[in-house]
Amino acid sequence: MEFDTFKHEQDVIDSSEAFLATNKTEDCLVAYEKLLKEYKKLFKVSRRLVRMSDHTEEQLKVSEEALSKVNKRMEQELNVGRDIQMSMLPSVFPPFPEHDEFTINAQLHPAREVGGDLYDFFFIDENWLCFSVGDVSGKGVPAALFMSVTKAMVKSRASDDLSPASIMTHANDELSTDNESSMFITFFICILNIKTGEMVYTNAGHNPPHIKRKDGTIETLKKLHGPVLGVVEGFAYQEGKTTLYQDDMILLYTDGVTEAMDPDENLFDDQRLFNLLSSRNYETVEDLVDTTIKAVEEFENGSPQTDDVTVLALKFLNPLEQSIIHSLDLIVKNQFTEIDRTNDSFNVFADEYGIPSKIRQTMGVVFDELLNNIISYAYTDEHEHEVEIKIELSGDHLVITIADDGIPFNPFQKQDPNIKLSIEEREIGGLGIHLVRQLIDKVSYQRKVDKNVVTLVKTISK
Amino acid sequence: MQMTVNDKNDIKVIAFTGNLETNTAPDAEKQINALIESGATKILINFENLGYISSAGLRLLLMTGKQLKSREGSLRICSLNVTVKEVFDMSGFSMLFNIFETESKAMGGF
């Protein structure tokens, strides 16, 4: 057996490692494919060597050497996977020392055989923090690469999208397309307003996080908003909402925690985690993360760690803002009479918070135009649909969002009508939207998952 | 929404109370059409008690104006509140119709 035959393989491995070191997803995938090929070849060679080994003692010695070489290379490959995984994660703690609104901490303990866990956190803009954990099916370099692709995708989408449901829907579509390896990833993503504590989140097939309130009660975010990412293309994910108040903590984790095994093969399980969380007060996020990781290690009591263990904790510190936001949520049906109901509800709201009658009249026009548009044109079927209206008053700003599940349509894309024509030439089309645009200070449109969302901002001068 | 019609000489004076929008405009349109069918050529619409008008209401005015013009009649509008005036200005309707501050001013020389 000539070991020079491994020279080519060694070259491929070396160059692949160089590629992997660049951390570019596409390069990594190419490098990974090459590595996998060599990996398989080396396996074949080693198997042959094992078969040969009963021949002579000399041959046995040669085989052993070859095997140890193969093992070493495999180990190298696993290290590469782990390096990819770990280098992708934020690792400086505390990550945002300039912020006193919250603290955040996370740890990922990779299993001996590298897995595909991840955690991440970053600011979308000055007010909104995105944080997440995920767990890729499978292990090794493929899992690490899948994880890094997902992470990059989520971050890029989040840069101009504040809806976790929408981010998950897009990431899922991207990951599901041409997913020949049939890998998938469970994911939990939160977007938190660091000023108000408002939090929107989506659970894509992941373990349910726990919120520990200041008074010690534990709320588990049990609802799933969709399946794991990478499997059901075209799935429209949903999202949930909650608010964190001063000194509330939220704990995200992967199944490496709850499925950790002791030497008798008992699981750590959800209950043990829940008990750990409620057993005492955790002053800092570091304390909570450390304690959880240590508890898992102690529980394993020497049994080998079979999966990555990831824990992320965030503590909200900002006191409740003094400028209280008043809000009104309405759900109306796609019937013209519902326009009146919307105005009636808005008027009650306006009465309560002293919104002047000029604004009520303006909003009367605006609701009439927008709802009329939706009811008349948004639906191609004869079914009953729901239109969600949210009215928020904060300071001197009125923010109205109207969401319908009709066909994708941006009303503000239309050109304004020519308002200088004579009475005979004038047509009425497009006039309604033109009025809305003129009457409202700021209008915007977004297609979010399966909904048209129109946002209006009107400044109130009392 | 309420619509009342008063005869002052040969002028039909229509007064609205409430709002002219998607749900109220069709009914008003029917009543005004009936007036025109029965021979009215001079119509004054008094908006003194109108809260707001949306494009559905503007459409009604446009139809009424077009119809009267084709019959050599005319339409005048008076007493717009701030919101209605704003909508008229934004839509160019201020330039399209004869608009008066008060009913008595509108009646002059009609």
Interface residues (C-beta under 8 A of the other chain):
Chain A: F336 T337 I339 D340 K358 Q361 T362 G364 V365 D368 E369 L371 N372 I419 K420 L421 S422 I423 E424 R426 I428 L431 G432 H434 L435 Q438 L439
Chain B: N19 E21 T22 N23 G51 Y52 I53 S54 S55 A56 L58 R59 L62 G65 K66 K69 N81 V82 T83 E86 V87 M90 S91 G92 M95 L96 F97
